[in-house]
Amino acid sequence: MATIQTALTEGKRLLRGPGKNVSACITSPSLDASLLLAHALNTTRGRLVSTGNETIPDDGYSVFLRLIERRLSGECVAYILGKKEFRGLDFTVSPAVLVPRPDTEILVETALAGIDGSPPPVTVLDLCTGSGAAAIALKHERPAAGITASDISEAALEIAETNAARLLGNAGAGADARAFHITFIKSDLFENIPGKFNLITANPPYIPSGEIDGLAPEVRREPRMALDGGKDGLALIRRIIAEARRHLFPGGSLLLEIDPREAPAVRNLLEKAGFNDIQSYRDLAGFERVMGGSMTEQHGSFSIYGKN
Ligand code: GLN
């Protein structure tokens, strides 16, 4: 009979490999084992620690071993669990959406500073919203902001709307529901987007097509549509920068998550499109992960940079 402790040890051993047919890229075997065991036993990682000597029912142990197998085959923990934490919220995820990443927290933090630094009401459009992580985190942290979120993928929008309903109470009725409402629109970038916004955010696909096959198996199981930025990685970014002006109020800003290697090219595109105050924001590894600019020379009406 396995105990929680022996199951964790065995899970870690299996995830560390090397085993046959292991195609996964497993960088945190210990964390992965505990997340999968907690999921198999329908408990939390915290409780696993405090109940290490308890025995596990045989069926729970075999569920755990099946989850370990899935992980070894290259499926990421977030898809196995069907959820991923982002800015303190548990997002539902599936292979229809990119798994929210810490990189995108930089986008959210910069957008929050922009919302705080401008007179209300602030309106935000989040393009390529995927699971809705950025849009929902913004609404959760700044309920007064008016948020619109779009994606070209119907399947992604379904997940985003499910997340909004669960995390913000989007599905309810009455004043509270309206306060937490996000408008979702199925759209190829700006195609179906009406009106103008104070801030446009996006984590568009930005990986050069030729690099996708060389990525970790976990990433290759994410929707190609959410990763593939065309030959030079800039296909979508180029379109967003070119079309953003028509959808920004004077003084409005555009904020993009980018591949740090593409930072000089993105800066150049923003300059050519007439953006001012172009700035980049670094991720925890020190790379330029987010870049933005605003649509006027005045620093008055809306400056996302006021607080930095
Ligand atoms: N940050 C993701 C990665 O490197 C890419 C996300 C994207 O293309 N928007 O895997």
Boltz pocket constraint, residues with backbone or C-beta under 6 A from the ligand:
constraints:
  - pocket:
      binder: B
      contacts: [[A, 98], [A, 101], [A, 103], [A, 203], [A, 204], [A, 205], [A, 206], [A, 207], [A, 219], [A, 226], [A, 227], [A, 228], [A, 257]]
      max_distance: 6.0
